[in-house]
Amino acid sequence: MKKGKNYKYTDIQNFANDNDYRFEDFGVNLIGANFILLMNNQKDLTISFVLNGVGNEYIYECIYSDI
């Protein structure tokens, strides 16, 4: 997950499940007002996303990444 890149909601969920991250969803389902936070369960790693588009599913921009 790279800062500035867009990801589908399901891709973020799959990444979290496959890499031992806790998945937290904050805010309301409006562009700019919904955030996803991933925190690794084993290491001090954080990845954050903001909702920035809607297609066939929600699209999030990575706004912070420790990896």
mmCIF file as gemmi writes it, N, C-alpha and C atoms, coordinates in Angstrom:
data_model
loop_
_atom_site.group_PDB
_atom_site.id
_atom_site.type_symbol
_atom_site.label_atom_id
_atom_site.label_alt_id
_atom_site.label_comp_id
_atom_site.label_asym_id
_atom_site.label_entity_id
_atom_site.label_seq_id
_atom_site.pdbx_PDB_ins_code
_atom_site.Cartn_x
_atom_site.Cartn_y
_atom_site.Cartn_z
_atom_site.occupancy
_atom_site.B_iso_or_equiv
_atom_site.pdbx_formal_charge
_atom_site.auth_seq_id
_atom_site.auth_asym_id
_atom_site.pdbx_PDB_model_num
ATOM 1 N N . MET Axp A 1 ? 0.837 -1.168 0 1 0 ? 1 A 1
ATOM 2 C CA . MET Axp A 1 ? 0 0 0 1 0 ? 1 A 1
ATOM 3 C C . MET Axp A 1 ? 0.894 1.247 0 1 0 ? 1 A 1
ATOM 4 N N . LYS Axp A 2 ? 0.742 2.051 -1.036 1 0 ? 2 A 1
ATOM 5 C CA . LYS Axp A 2 ? 1.597 3.224 -1.194 1 0 ? 2 A 1
ATOM 6 C C . LYS Axp A 2 ? 0.793 4.507 -1.046 1 0 ? 2 A 1
ATOM 7 N N . LYS Axp A 3 ? 1.382 5.48 -0.344 1 0 ? 3 A 1
ATOM 8 C CA . LYS Axp A 3 ? 0.755 6.78 -0.158 1 0 ? 3 A 1
ATOM 9 C C . LYS Axp A 3 ? 0.493 7.425 -1.51 1 0 ? 3 A 1
ATOM 10 N N . GLY Axp A 4 ? -0.719 7.988 -1.668 1 0 ? 4 A 1
ATOM 11 C CA . GLY Axp A 4 ? -1.103 8.658 -2.9 1 0 ? 4 A 1
ATOM 12 C C . GLY Axp A 4 ? -1.767 7.763 -3.927 1 0 ? 4 A 1
ATOM 13 N N . LYS Axp A 5 ? -1.771 6.456 -3.692 1 0 ? 5 A 1
ATOM 14 C CA . LYS Axp A 5 ? -2.373 5.511 -4.636 1 0 ? 5 A 1
ATOM 15 C C . LYS Axp A 5 ? -3.805 5.18 -4.194 1 0 ? 5 A 1
ATOM 16 N N . ASN Axp A 6 ? -4.685 4.892 -5.162 1 0 ? 6 A 1
ATOM 17 C CA . ASN Axp A 6 ? -6.075 4.54 -4.894 1 0 ? 6 A 1
ATOM 18 C C . ASN Axp A 6 ? -6.252 3.032 -4.814 1 0 ? 6 A 1
ATOM 19 N N . TYR Axp A 7 ? -7.147 2.614 -3.903 1 0 ? 7 A 1
ATOM 20 C CA . TYR Axp A 7 ? -7.431 1.195 -3.704 1 0 ? 7 A 1
ATOM 21 C C . TYR Axp A 7 ? -8.929 0.987 -3.526 1 0 ? 7 A 1
ATOM 22 N N . LYS Axp A 8 ? -9.43 -0.142 -4.017 1 0 ? 8 A 1
ATOM 23 C CA . LYS Axp A 8 ? -10.82 -0.522 -3.798 1 0 ? 8 A 1
ATOM 24 C C . LYS Axp A 8 ? -10.994 -0.989 -2.354 1 0 ? 8 A 1
ATOM 25 N N . TYR Axp A 9 ? -12.204 -0.798 -1.845 1 0 ? 9 A 1
ATOM 26 C CA . TYR Axp A 9 ? -12.54 -1.196 -0.472 1 0 ? 9 A 1
ATOM 27 C C . TYR Axp A 9 ? -12.194 -2.673 -0.233 1 0 ? 9 A 1
ATOM 28 N N . THR Axp A 10 ? -12.593 -3.547 -1.155 1 0 ? 10 A 1
ATOM 29 C CA . THR Axp A 10 ? -12.337 -4.977 -0.962 1 0 ? 10 A 1
ATOM 30 C C . THR Axp A 10 ? -10.849 -5.298 -1.019 1 0 ? 10 A 1
ATOM 31 N N . ASP Axp A 11 ? -10.078 -4.567 -1.807 1 0 ? 11 A 1
ATOM 32 C CA . ASP Axp A 11 ? -8.63 -4.787 -1.854 1 0 ? 11 A 1
ATOM 33 C C . ASP Axp A 11 ? -7.98 -4.429 -0.519 1 0 ? 11 A 1
ATOM 34 N N . ILE Axp A 12 ? -8.47 -3.377 0.124 1 0 ? 12 A 1
ATOM 35 C CA . ILE Axp A 12 ? -7.949 -2.986 1.434 1 0 ? 12 A 1
ATOM 36 C C . ILE Axp A 12 ? -8.305 -4.044 2.476 1 0 ? 12 A 1
ATOM 37 N N . GLN Axp A 13 ? -9.549 -4.523 2.437 1 0 ? 13 A 1
ATOM 38 C CA . GLN Axp A 13 ? -9.965 -5.58 3.366 1 0 ? 13 A 1
ATOM 39 C C . GLN Axp A 13 ? -9.128 -6.84 3.178 1 0 ? 13 A 1
ATOM 40 N N . ASN Axp A 14 ? -8.919 -7.247 1.935 1 0 ? 14 A 1
ATOM 41 C CA . ASN Axp A 14 ? -8.133 -8.447 1.664 1 0 ? 14 A 1
ATOM 42 C C . ASN Axp A 14 ? -6.692 -8.282 2.129 1 0 ? 14 A 1
ATOM 43 N N . PHE Axp A 15 ? -6.093 -7.112 1.89 1 0 ? 15 A 1
ATOM 44 C CA . PHE Axp A 15 ? -4.736 -6.848 2.352 1 0 ? 15 A 1
ATOM 45 C C . PHE Axp A 15 ? -4.667 -6.976 3.872 1 0 ? 15 A 1
ATOM 46 N N . ALA Axp A 16 ? -5.638 -6.389 4.567 1 0 ? 16 A 1
ATOM 47 C CA . ALA Axp A 16 ? -5.667 -6.451 6.033 1 0 ? 16 A 1
ATOM 48 C C . ALA Axp A 16 ? -5.754 -7.899 6.52 1 0 ? 16 A 1
ATOM 49 N N . ASN Axp A 17 ? -6.644 -8.667 5.943 1 0 ? 17 A 1
ATOM 50 C CA . ASN Axp A 17 ? -6.812 -10.071 6.343 1 0 ? 17 A 1
ATOM 51 C C . ASN Axp A 17 ? -5.566 -10.905 6.05 1 0 ? 17 A 1
ATOM 52 N N . ASP Axp A 18 ? -4.964 -10.692 4.904 1 0 ? 18 A 1
ATOM 53 C CA . ASP Axp A 18 ? -3.809 -11.49 4.482 1 0 ? 18 A 1
ATOM 54 C C . ASP Axp A 18 ? -2.519 -11.129 5.214 1 0 ? 18 A 1
ATOM 55 N N . ASN Axp A 19 ? -2.463 -9.911 5.807 1 0 ? 19 A 1
ATOM 56 C CA . ASN Axp A 19 ? -1.211 -9.433 6.402 1 0 ? 19 A 1
ATOM 57 C C . ASN Axp A 19 ? -1.325 -9.105 7.887 1 0 ? 19 A 1
ATOM 58 N N . ASP Axp A 20 ? -2.347 -9.621 8.549 1 0 ? 20 A 1
ATOM 59 C CA . ASP Axp A 20 ? -2.52 -9.495 9.994 1 0 ? 20 A 1
ATOM 60 C C . ASP Axp A 20 ? -2.661 -8.051 10.458 1 0 ? 20 A 1
ATOM 61 N N . TYR Axp A 21 ? -3.537 -7.291 9.772 1 0 ? 21 A 1
ATOM 62 C CA . TYR Axp A 21 ? -3.851 -5.922 10.171 1 0 ? 21 A 1
ATOM 63 C C . TYR Axp A 21 ? -5.259 -5.858 10.733 1 0 ? 21 A 1
ATOM 64 N N . ARG Axp A 22 ? -5.442 -5.04 11.753 1 0 ? 22 A 1
ATOM 65 C CA . ARG Axp A 22 ? -6.776 -4.743 12.267 1 0 ? 22 A 1
ATOM 66 C C . ARG Axp A 22 ? -7.389 -3.69 11.347 1 0 ? 22 A 1
ATOM 67 N N . PHE Axp A 23 ? -8.639 -3.887 10.926 1 0 ? 23 A 1
ATOM 68 C CA . PHE Axp A 23 ? -9.345 -3.015 9.986 1 0 ? 23 A 1
ATOM 69 C C . PHE Axp A 23 ? -10.368 -2.206 10.756 1 0 ? 23 A 1
ATOM 70 N N . GLU Axp A 24 ? -10.269 -0.871 10.707 1 0 ? 24 A 1
ATOM 71 C CA . GLU Axp A 24 ? -11.242 -0.003 11.369 1 0 ? 24 A 1
ATOM 72 C C . GLU Axp A 24 ? -11.767 1.01 10.367 1 0 ? 24 A 1
ATOM 73 N N . ASP Axp A 25 ? -13.076 1.22 10.384 1 0 ? 25 A 1
ATOM 74 C CA . ASP Axp A 25 ? -13.77 2.121 9.459 1 0 ? 25 A 1
ATOM 75 C C . ASP Axp A 25 ? -14.396 3.251 10.272 1 0 ? 25 A 1
ATOM 76 N N . PHE Axp A 26 ? -14.121 4.51 9.91 1 0 ? 26 A 1
ATOM 77 C CA . PHE Axp A 26 ? -14.597 5.677 10.658 1 0 ? 26 A 1
ATOM 78 C C . PHE Axp A 26 ? -15.356 6.628 9.749 1 0 ? 26 A 1
ATOM 79 N N . GLY Axp A 27 ? -16.299 7.374 10.32 1 0 ? 27 A 1
ATOM 80 C CA . GLY Axp A 27 ? -16.994 8.437 9.6 1 0 ? 27 A 1
ATOM 81 C C . GLY Axp A 27 ? -18.253 7.949 8.919 1 0 ? 27 A 1
ATOM 82 N N . VAL Axp A 28 ? -18.729 8.79 8.004 1 0 ? 28 A 1
ATOM 83 C CA . VAL Axp A 28 ? -19.932 8.484 7.231 1 0 ? 28 A 1
ATOM 84 C C . VAL Axp A 28 ? -19.527 8.214 5.787 1 0 ? 28 A 1
ATOM 85 N N . ASN Axp A 29 ? -20.374 7.525 5.046 1 0 ? 29 A 1
ATOM 86 C CA . ASN Axp A 29 ? -20.039 7.14 3.671 1 0 ? 29 A 1
ATOM 87 C C . ASN Axp A 29 ? -20.207 8.293 2.69 1 0 ? 29 A 1
ATOM 88 N N . LEU Axp A 30 ? -19.398 9.325 2.886 1 0 ? 30 A 1
ATOM 89 C CA . LEU Axp A 30 ? -19.334 10.471 1.982 1 0 ? 30 A 1
ATOM 90 C C . LEU Axp A 30 ? -17.88 10.684 1.589 1 0 ? 30 A 1
ATOM 91 N N . ILE Axp A 31 ? -17.666 11.095 0.368 1 0 ? 31 A 1
ATOM 92 C CA . ILE Axp A 31 ? -16.304 11.369 -0.092 1 0 ? 31 A 1
ATOM 93 C C . ILE Axp A 31 ? -15.687 12.422 0.821 1 0 ? 31 A 1
ATOM 94 N N . GLY Axp A 32 ? -14.503 12.127 1.302 1 0 ? 32 A 1
ATOM 95 C CA . GLY Axp A 32 ? -13.786 13.021 2.198 1 0 ? 32 A 1
ATOM 96 C C . GLY Axp A 32 ? -14.176 12.894 3.654 1 0 ? 32 A 1
ATOM 97 N N . ALA Axp A 33 ? -15.204 12.102 3.959 1 0 ? 33 A 1
ATOM 98 C CA . ALA Axp A 33 ? -15.689 11.995 5.339 1 0 ? 33 A 1
ATOM 99 C C . ALA Axp A 33 ? -15.676 10.568 5.863 1 0 ? 33 A 1
ATOM 100 N N . ASN Axp A 34 ? -15.086 9.637 5.114 1 0 ? 34 A 1
ATOM 101 C CA . ASN Axp A 34 ? -14.977 8.249 5.549 1 0 ? 34 A 1
ATOM 102 C C . ASN Axp A 34 ? -13.514 7.847 5.502 1 0 ? 34 A 1
ATOM 103 N N . PHE Axp A 35 ? -13.055 7.206 6.566 1 0 ? 35 A 1
ATOM 104 C CA . PHE Axp A 35 ? -11.645 6.849 6.697 1 0 ? 35 A 1
ATOM 105 C C . PHE Axp A 35 ? -11.509 5.388 7.082 1 0 ? 35 A 1
ATOM 106 N N . ILE Axp A 36 ? -10.427 4.778 6.617 1 0 ? 36 A 1
ATOM 107 C CA . ILE Axp A 36 ? -10.076 3.42 7.021 1 0 ? 36 A 1
ATOM 108 C C . ILE Axp A 36 ? -8.699 3.479 7.651 1 0 ? 36 A 1
ATOM 109 N N . LEU Axp A 37 ? -8.568 2.788 8.777 1 0 ? 37 A 1
ATOM 110 C CA . LEU Axp A 37 ? -7.295 2.693 9.472 1 0 ? 37 A 1
ATOM 111 C C . LEU Axp A 37 ? -6.916 1.228 9.576 1 0 ? 37 A 1
ATOM 112 N N . LEU Axp A 38 ? -5.713 0.892 9.14 1 0 ? 38 A 1
ATOM 113 C CA . LEU Axp A 38 ? -5.172 -0.443 9.306 1 0 ? 38 A 1
ATOM 114 C C . LEU Axp A 38 ? -4.018 -0.365 10.294 1 0 ? 38 A 1
ATOM 115 N N . MET Axp A 39 ? -4.047 -1.233 11.301 1 0 ? 39 A 1
ATOM 116 C CA . MET Axp A 39 ? -2.958 -1.302 12.275 1 0 ? 39 A 1
ATOM 117 C C . MET Axp A 39 ? -2.511 -2.744 12.381 1 0 ? 39 A 1
ATOM 118 N N . ASN Axp A 40 ? -1.214 -2.976 12.177 1 0 ? 40 A 1
ATOM 119 C CA . ASN Axp A 40 ? -0.685 -4.329 12.221 1 0 ? 40 A 1
ATOM 120 C C . ASN Axp A 40 ? -0.758 -4.882 13.637 1 0 ? 40 A 1
ATOM 121 N N . ASN Axp A 41 ? -1.145 -6.15 13.763 1 0 ? 41 A 1
ATOM 122 C CA . ASN Axp A 41 ? -1.293 -6.793 15.065 1 0 ? 41 A 1
ATOM 123 C C . ASN Axp A 41 ? 0.025 -7.243 15.672 1 0 ? 41 A 1
ATOM 124 N N . GLN Axp A 42 ? 1.106 -7.301 14.879 1 0 ? 42 A 1
ATOM 125 C CA . GLN Axp A 42 ? 2.388 -7.792 15.376 1 0 ? 42 A 1
ATOM 126 C C . GLN Axp A 42 ? 3.475 -6.717 15.432 1 0 ? 42 A 1
ATOM 127 N N . LYS Axp A 43 ? 3.386 -5.72 14.538 1 0 ? 43 A 1
ATOM 128 C CA . LYS Axp A 43 ? 4.421 -4.698 14.42 1 0 ? 43 A 1
ATOM 129 C C . LYS Axp A 43 ? 3.791 -3.316 14.542 1 0 ? 43 A 1
ATOM 130 N N . ASP Axp A 44 ? 4.608 -2.314 14.773 1 0 ? 44 A 1
ATOM 131 C CA . ASP Axp A 44 ? 4.13 -0.934 14.872 1 0 ? 44 A 1
ATOM 132 C C . ASP Axp A 44 ? 4.027 -0.337 13.472 1 0 ? 44 A 1
ATOM 133 N N . LEU Axp A 45 ? 3.009 -0.764 12.719 1 0 ? 45 A 1
ATOM 134 C CA . LEU Axp A 45 ? 2.786 -0.31 11.348 1 0 ? 45 A 1
ATOM 135 C C . LEU Axp A 45 ? 1.343 0.167 11.21 1 0 ? 45 A 1
ATOM 136 N N . THR Axp A 46 ? 1.183 1.311 10.545 1 0 ? 46 A 1
ATOM 137 C CA . THR Axp A 46 ? -0.126 1.911 10.349 1 0 ? 46 A 1
ATOM 138 C C . THR Axp A 46 ? -0.29 2.327 8.89 1 0 ? 46 A 1
ATOM 139 N N . ILE Axp A 47 ? -1.5 2.135 8.354 1 0 ? 47 A 1
ATOM 140 C CA . ILE Axp A 47 ? -1.844 2.594 7.01 1 0 ? 47 A 1
ATOM 141 C C . ILE Axp A 47 ? -3.219 3.253 7.103 1 0 ? 47 A 1
ATOM 142 N N . SER Axp A 48 ? -3.357 4.454 6.523 1 0 ? 48 A 1
ATOM 143 C CA . SER Axp A 48 ? -4.616 5.202 6.592 1 0 ? 48 A 1
ATOM 144 C C . SER Axp A 48 ? -5.114 5.548 5.196 1 0 ? 48 A 1
ATOM 145 N N . PHE Axp A 49 ? -6.451 5.587 5.06 1 0 ? 49 A 1
ATOM 146 C CA . PHE Axp A 49 ? -7.096 5.861 3.778 1 0 ? 49 A 1
ATOM 147 C C . PHE Axp A 49 ? -8.251 6.828 3.969 1 0 ? 49 A 1
ATOM 148 N N . VAL Axp A 50 ? -8.552 7.6 2.913 1 0 ? 50 A 1
ATOM 149 C CA . VAL Axp A 50 ? -9.738 8.459 2.902 1 0 ? 50 A 1
ATOM 150 C C . VAL Axp A 50 ? -10.544 8.129 1.645 1 0 ? 50 A 1
ATOM 151 N N . LEU Axp A 51 ? -11.864 8.098 1.798 1 0 ? 51 A 1
ATOM 152 C CA . LEU Axp A 51 ? -12.752 7.842 0.666 1 0 ? 51 A 1
ATOM 153 C C . LEU Axp A 51 ? -12.654 9.008 -0.32 1 0 ? 51 A 1
ATOM 154 N N . ASN Axp A 52 ? -12.352 8.689 -1.592 1 0 ? 52 A 1
ATOM 155 C CA . ASN Axp A 52 ? -12.236 9.767 -2.578 1 0 ? 52 A 1
ATOM 156 C C . ASN Axp A 52 ? -12.955 9.476 -3.882 1 0 ? 52 A 1
ATOM 157 N N . GLY Axp A 53 ? -13.72 8.387 -3.938 1 0 ? 53 A 1
ATOM 158 C CA . GLY Axp A 53 ? -14.458 8.11 -5.158 1 0 ? 53 A 1
ATOM 159 C C . GLY Axp A 53 ? -15.377 6.914 -5.009 1 0 ? 53 A 1
ATOM 160 N N . VAL Axp A 54 ? -16.31 6.827 -5.942 1 0 ? 54 A 1
ATOM 161 C CA . VAL Axp A 54 ? -17.246 5.71 -5.964 1 0 ? 54 A 1
ATOM 162 C C . VAL Axp A 54 ? -17.365 5.243 -7.4 1 0 ? 54 A 1
ATOM 163 N N . GLY Axp A 55 ? -17.167 3.955 -7.605 1 0 ? 55 A 1
ATOM 164 C CA . GLY Axp A 55 ? -17.379 3.334 -8.908 1 0 ? 55 A 1
ATOM 165 C C . GLY Axp A 55 ? -18.325 2.174 -8.666 1 0 ? 55 A 1
ATOM 166 N N . ASN Axp A 56 ? -17.894 0.98 -9.048 1 0 ? 56 A 1
ATOM 167 C CA . ASN Axp A 56 ? -18.704 -0.193 -8.718 1 0 ? 56 A 1
ATOM 168 C C . ASN Axp A 56 ? -18.522 -0.568 -7.241 1 0 ? 56 A 1
ATOM 169 N N . GLU Axp A 57 ? -17.558 0.076 -6.566 1 0 ? 57 A 1
ATOM 170 C CA . GLU Axp A 57 ? -17.397 0.011 -5.115 1 0 ? 57 A 1
ATOM 171 C C . GLU Axp A 57 ? -16.639 1.257 -4.662 1 0 ? 57 A 1
ATOM 172 N N . TYR Axp A 58 ? -16.542 1.446 -3.36 1 0 ? 58 A 1
ATOM 173 C CA . TYR Axp A 58 ? -15.859 2.635 -2.838 1 0 ? 58 A 1
ATOM 174 C C . TYR Axp A 58 ? -14.366 2.589 -3.158 1 0 ? 58 A 1
ATOM 175 N N . ILE Axp A 59 ? -13.798 3.755 -3.472 1 0 ? 59 A 1
ATOM 176 C CA . ILE Axp A 59 ? -12.379 3.899 -3.79 1 0 ? 59 A 1
ATOM 177 C C . ILE Axp A 59 ? -11.755 4.799 -2.723 1 0 ? 59 A 1
ATOM 178 N N . TYR Axp A 60 ? -10.643 4.344 -2.171 1 0 ? 60 A 1
ATOM 179 C CA . TYR Axp A 60 ? -9.945 5.064 -1.105 1 0 ? 60 A 1
ATOM 180 C C . TYR Axp A 60 ? -8.527 5.412 -1.54 1 0 ? 60 A 1
ATOM 181 N N . GLU Axp A 61 ? -8.095 6.605 -1.152 1 0 ? 61 A 1
ATOM 182 C CA . GLU Axp A 61 ? -6.709 7.021 -1.386 1 0 ? 61 A 1
ATOM 183 C C . GLU Axp A 61 ? -5.909 6.752 -0.113 1 0 ? 61 A 1
ATOM 184 N N . CYS Axp A 62 ? -4.754 6.141 -0.268 1 0 ? 62 A 1
ATOM 185 C CA . CYS Axp A 62 ? -3.846 5.942 0.85 1 0 ? 62 A 1
ATOM 186 C C . CYS Axp A 62 ? -3.229 7.3 1.214 1 0 ? 62 A 1
ATOM 187 N N . ILE Axp A 63 ? -3.444 7.745 2.439 1 0 ? 63 A 1
ATOM 188 C CA . ILE Axp A 63 ? -2.931 9.053 2.857 1 0 ? 63 A 1
ATOM 189 C C . ILE Axp A 63 ? -1.761 8.932 3.836 1 0 ? 63 A 1
ATOM 190 N N . TYR Axp A 64 ? -1.494 7.71 4.327 1 0 ? 64 A 1
ATOM 191 C CA . TYR Axp A 64 ? -0.342 7.49 5.2 1 0 ? 64 A 1
ATOM 192 C C . TYR Axp A 64 ? 0.001 6.02 5.166 1 0 ? 64 A 1
ATOM 193 N N . SER Axp A 65 ? 1.302 5.699 5.129 1 0 ? 65 A 1
ATOM 194 C CA . SER Axp A 65 ? 1.733 4.307 5.152 1 0 ? 65 A 1
ATOM 195 C C . SER Axp A 65 ? 3.119 4.189 5.777 1 0 ? 65 A 1
ATOM 196 N N . ASP Axp A 66 ? 3.237 3.285 6.752 1 0 ? 66 A 1
ATOM 197 C CA . ASP Axp A 66 ? 4.524 2.988 7.357 1 0 ? 66 A 1
ATOM 198 C C . ASP Axp A 66 ? 5.326 1.964 6.545 1 0 ? 66 A 1
ATOM 199 N N . ILE Axp A 67 ? 4.704 1.381 5.533 1 0 ? 67 A 1
ATOM 200 C CA . ILE Axp A 67 ? 5.436 0.357 4.764 1 0 ? 67 A 1
ATOM 201 C C . ILE Axp A 67 ? 5.882 0.889 3.419 1 0 ? 67 A 1
